[in-house]
Amino acid sequence: MQKGNIGVTTENIFPIIKKFLYSDHEIFLRELVSNAVDATQKLKTLAATGEFKGELGDLTVRVKADKDKGTITISDRGLGMTAEEIDKYINQIAFSGANDFLEKYKDDANAIIGHFGLGFYSAFMVAKKVEIITRSYKDDAKAMKWSCDGSPEFTLEETERNDRGTDIILYVDDDCKEFLEDSRLHGLLTKYCHFLPVPVAFGKKKEWKDGKQVETEEDNIINDTCPIWTKKPSELKEEDYKKFYRDLYPMSDEPLFWIHLNVDYPFNLTGVLYFPKIKSNIDLQRNKIQLYCNQVYVTDSVEGIVPDFLTLLHGVIDSPDIPLNVSRSYLQSDSNVKKISTYITKKVADRLQSIFKNDRKEFEEKWDDLKIFINYGMLTQEDFYEKASKFALFKDTDNKYYTFEEYQTLIKDSQTDKDGNLIYLYANNADEQYTYIDAAKNKGYNVLLLDGQLDVPMINMLEQKFEKSHFTRVDSDIIDRLIVKEEQKGEELPQDKQEVLSTLFKGQMPKVKKTEFHVEAHALGESAAPIVITQAEYMRRMKDMASIQPGMSFYGEMPDMFNLVLNTDHRLIKQVLSEAESACAEKLVPVESELAMLTLRRNELHKAQEGKKDEEIPTTEKDELKDVEKKIDAQKAEKENILNGYAADNKVVHQLIDLALLQNNMLKGEALTNFVKRSVEMI
């Protein structure tokens, strides 16, 4: 028997493993099973070259847990090790300069393990004692047993083992007993070893017999040794890709389509990426790409390997050029990773372009699911925008699809304003904004449907990309002012009558928290609605942006500001004005007469003070002007009270306001109940 100390320059490697690597301790199983697979693969290579002439036989790697003994055993029939090889690979750990390195990477277990080849030593994350029982494939090799209890001391002695290969036996520590549970081990093996190229068995398959599950003689193989990304696309059918997707994501909808990656220069990369049906929330879709290194699972956090927008894709990337034990800092600086990222972006853009070109009908059918992904790419990746702008689509409210260029041609003649700007009209809810859409269509305009999660930032970007172009929501103004042409239809009411109308309606508007209404009167034509509620494009868009951009949250705190536009050409508005003037004439005449006299006197005082410095104006004149202004305000308030008093009991005024609010989904609660009662009474 040989006894000795493991060759490490630090005082004790094991507390370091426990302390620094504990957060990632489940990777011990990946490391040990990967080592077993490597040993098996190397033996197959030696057999292929004729260096090993024996029978390969069953090469399955086996994982077993024994709760009674508190052990986990990983067994293979690979190369095995001689006493000299154990001494070289297990006892002599190249650990010079370890303290500095450990301090630098103390939060990154993968970097430490990868840097020092410590895959085997990850066993001590969960084990208080580890044994290796091994026998080399070489002729006349003796079976050896290595044992270590978590101190730098080890023992190495001859033992009995009939067959070549290696058993690693972990005596699981008291604080890691969870790893003895079948369900925990099965979950880890499925996660890390699902596609290893050598069969990995965990226990036996079970079947139902006499009302209970019993074990069969058949091995329970947990991995697929030839996943589809290792095959050529010509060998695969559509159903193979769909089945693989169902295996990876059992609860997901069928993918839209996929890309089979296969490149061997200037780096090695294989894989299959799927376009999923993306639901409304982007963040729920991330981290569905699994990264492998030679079929060994590495991570599903692929930021840095693929551009941000491609993290919405699902599937698998496998590259031996990305090390198994890879650190975040490595990914950000490695040139291969940058090349892979560029390659995948180009491949995705080419695939989308190809589908668009070869089967536009299919592309249009899938556009609503693809749109959020393509928009995200265009917003975040300039080189993707350049490619995607050729196949990205607009959808209008009639469910017709256009490329950016096609749509520009469609609206150029009818939707260019007097300053030469091309106005893109859009709605974000075809049902709620139906009236506005209908009014625009009657004018010969086309209206886009922009109801996606990223449409507001897309609009902002496209206004910068497109020459002399503005996007305006169809309910942001009255139809004649959405696209201002030279002609102005309809004769406007005199200013004093406009003020009367505005006062009648403004005083009856509901008080809604964080909402302000501005009332104005305009000639919109006899066939237009009596009242239209609009919301200015700029403020509404800023508020929309505030909900997705933290830096703009102050806009979200500002009140919603709406315009209530009264159509002075409509018979009902004319009727309200005429009846109000008649009913209030007796009270209004003296007020307006007094107001006229006061206004005349104010104008006289202002004229007398023109061109004079403040000190040149007599105090009596200053005081009189203040007094006149005060009286004017009082008379205006009196006029307002008279009109408000009349409007308060005017059912037509309330009915018109409520109809406009109802049309904009703003009539709720008690106000809605009152509207229904009033409607019944008026009928």
DORO-35164 format. One record per residue (C-alpha): x, y, z. Coordinates in steps of 0.05 Angstrom, whole numbers, plus 5000, padded with zeros to 4 digits. Example, Ala and Ser with C-alpha at 12.3 -4.5 7.8 and 13.67 -1.06 7.14 Angstrom:
524649105156 527349795143 
This chain:
500050005000 502450704983 500851295026 502352025010 500052745005 496653024944 501353504909 498154174921 501754814939 495955084979 495154835050 488754455035 484854424970 478454135000 475954715042 477155154980 472854694938 467354694991 467755445003 468355724933 464755204892 458955044937 453855464899 455055034837 455754374873 450853994829 455854014772 459853454806 455452954769 456653284701 464153274713 464552544736 459852274683 463552684629 470152384652 467151684646 464651844576 471452124556 474951484580 469951074540 470751504477 478351454481 477950694485 473550694423 478851114387 484350624407 480150054382 479050414315 486550524306 488249804326 491949984391 486549624431 485148934404 480248684456 472648654454 469349324468 462848984492 457749394531 460350104540 454550374581 456450864637 452450694699 450351144757 447750824821 445651094889 445550674952 441651025008 443550505061 451050595049 450351335032 454151254966 453651464894 457651054844 459451244773 462150644733 465050594663 468450064619 473250564588 480850624590 481750534665 488150764699 494750454721 497950644788 502651114750 496851454716 493151544782 499351864810 500052324750 492652524739 489752494809 495452604859 499253164824 494653764816 497854334778 496054854828 501655374828 499256084839 492655804863 491356304918 491356914872 487056554822 482056304873 481257004900 480057284831 474956754811 471956584879 464856704853 465756294790 466255554803 466555364730 472855794718 476555464776 474754754757 476254874683 482855234696 485854694739 482754074709 479253954775 473353584745 474752974789 475653394852 468753684845 466753014878 468953324944 463453844938 458553314961 462952744988 466652665054 470552085024 471951874952 474551204926 477051034857 477150294837 480350234769 483749754721 487249964658 485649654590 493149504583 495348784586 497448534654 495049174688 493349094761 486849364791 488149944838 484150284894 485251014911 481951314973 481752005003 477652285061 477753015043 484653165072 490953215030 492652495050 490851905005 492051155001 493450744939 493449984939 492149384895 485149104895 480548624858 476948824794 475648324738 474248814683 477549444654 474650124671 473450554731 468550624790 468351284827 464951174894 462551794932 460951745006 455952305009 456852835063 451252935114 449353625087 448553345015 443952745027 439053034976 443652754922 441952044944 434752144923 433051804857 428952394833 434552894846 439752474811 435152334753 433753074745 441153244744 442852694695 437252914649 439653644653 447153534644 447752864608 441552834564 445552814499 452252504518 455052064461 455651434504 449551094536 448651294610 444350834652 440951024717 437650424749 432749974711 426450124673 420050034711 413349754690 406449674722 405148974749 399548774797 397749494810 404849734827 411249924792 416649394790 423649414761 425149034696 431848754673 432549314621 437349894634 434150574642 438250974591 437251714605 440752004544 439952054469 446951904441 445452164371 441352804378 438953114313 444153664312 449553134302 446152904238 445853204169 439553594150 438753124090 437852544138 432252884176 424852974163 420353534188 417453074241 424452944269 425453684283 418453744314 419453124358 426153394383 422854054401 417353684439 422653294477 426253934496 420054344512 414253864527 409154414545 410454884487 406555024424 409354754358 415055194333 414055644273 420355384237 427655234252 434855324229 439854754227 446855034242 452954674215 459555034206 466754794213 470755404194 473155874223 470255534285 466254904298 458854994311 452754544304 445754604331 438454714316 434955374333 427355424334 422856024326 417655934381 410856244383 412556834428 407057034476 406157744500 411657754551 418757744522 422257594588 418556934598 421556684533 428956764550 434156244569 431055694526 437355584484 441755034513 449255084503 453154434496 460554274487 461353614450 454353404473 455753584546 450954094575 454254754595 448855274608 442255574586 444656294599 447156444530 447657204535 454357384504 454456784458 448357004419 445857724411 440557934461 434657874413 436657164394 435856944467 428456914448 429856314403 429555604431 433955014416 441054764422 448055034403 453954564408 461154814400 467654504423 470655194414 466955434475 470255094535 465854654580 467855044642 466655734615 466456384653 462357004639 468657444630 471456934581 465156964538 465357724534 472557744509 473457124467 473957234392 470856564374 464656744414 464057404376 464657044310 459356534331 454757104351 455557444283 454756794245 448256614281 445357304269 446857254194 444156544191 437556754225 436757354178 438256924117 433156404138 427656914148 429357244082 429056564047 422156394076 419557084057 422257023987 420156303973 413456274009 410856964026 403956684043 406856244098 411156824123 405057274128 401056734164 406656684217 408057434220 403957574282 408157064321 414757284289 413658024294 415958134366 422357744353 424058124289 422258794320 426758644380 432458474333 431559114292 431359534355 437659244386 442059034328 443659524271 446358984224 439958584234 435659194219 439259274152 437358564132 430458524165 427959184136 427258804070 422458284098 419358604160 411958734149 406659234167 399558964177 393659424165 386759414197 384158994138 389358454154 393458594092 401058564096 406159024064 413759094066 416159784088 417559974016 410759713990 407060104044 410660744029 408560683956 401360533977 400261164020 404861653985 399562003944 393962033995 397662114062 402862654048 401463304086 402364024062 409564024086 411363394047 411462924107 408862224098 403762074153 403061354176 396361284211 395760714261 391060404312 393059954370 386159664382 381859564320 375359474360 376160044410 378460534355 373560294302 370060974294 376661334283 379060794234 372560844196 373061604191 380161534164 378061014113 372361464089 377661984075 381361474031 386861354083 389860684103 390760514177 396060044205 394859584264 400559664313 398459274374 404958934394 409158984457 414859334421 410959764372 411860424409 419560394408 419160134337 415160744316 420461204348 426060844311 422460824243 421161574247 428761664250 430061144195 424661364146 425562024110 420462574127 415562084160 411162134222 406961604256 400361854285 395161444322 388461504288 384961764351 390162294366 386362854331 380163004288 380762704219 381963364183 387863514227 391162824226 393962974157 393663724146 392463904073 391864594044 384264624043 380264774106 373064544103 367164824142 366065514171 368065614243 363165914294 364666614321 369266604381 363966804432 359266234410 365065734413 366365954485 359065854504 359165154475 365764974508 363165224576 356664824570 360464174561 366764294602 362964394667 359463714658 365663294645 366762754697 372262834748 377162264734 383462164774 389862344736 385662544675 384563234645 379763444590 380664044544 374264234507 374364584439 369264704383 370664594308 366764504243 367663774225 361963694174 354663494184 355862744176 361562714227 360162514300 357563074346 363262964396 370162654385 375162504441 382462524420 389162454456 395362814430 400462334398 406562604434 404262564506 400861894497 406961594464 411461854519 406861534571 407160874532 414760914530 414761044606 411660354617 417560004583 423360494596 425060624669 428561284653 422061584627 417761414688 416262144702 411862154640 407861584671 406262024731 403362584688 395762614679 392462334616 390462944573 384562874526 381363364476 373763364473 372163654404 365063904392 362763874320 359364544307 356464294242 352463734275 345063864287 345163644360 350864114377 347264684340 340964504379 344464514446 347565204431 341065504405 336865244464 342065464515 342466164487 334866224488 333965924558 339566344589 338466994550 334867354606 340467204656 346167274606 344267954574 345868394635 352267984649 354668044577 352868784574 356868904638 362568474610 362668884545 363169544583 368669284629 372569004570 372069674534 374570044596 380369544605 382469654532 382270414543 386670364605 391669904569 392070404511 393270994559 399070614592 402370404526 409670634521 409970884593 414770634646 411670334708 413570944751 410271414701 403371094709 399071424765 397270964822 389871104812 390270834741 393970204764 388770094818 382970194770 385969694720 386569174776 379369304796 376869244724 380668584714 377668324779 370568514757 371568194688 373667544722 367467584767 362767694707 366067114669 365066674730 357866894734 356766734660 360066054671 355465914730 349266094690 351265634632 353465074680 346865124718 343065044652 347564474627 347064094693 339763924677 340663854602 339963114585 342563204514 349163504538 350262924587 348062404536 352962664484 358762684534 357161974558 356661714486 363561984471 366461694536 363061024522 366060994452 372961074483 371760554538 371961114591 364861054618 364660604679 361360474746 355860954769 356661394708 355160804662 348960624703 346461344700 347561344625 343360714616 337661004659 337761664621 337761294554 331460914574 328061564597 329861934532 327261364489 
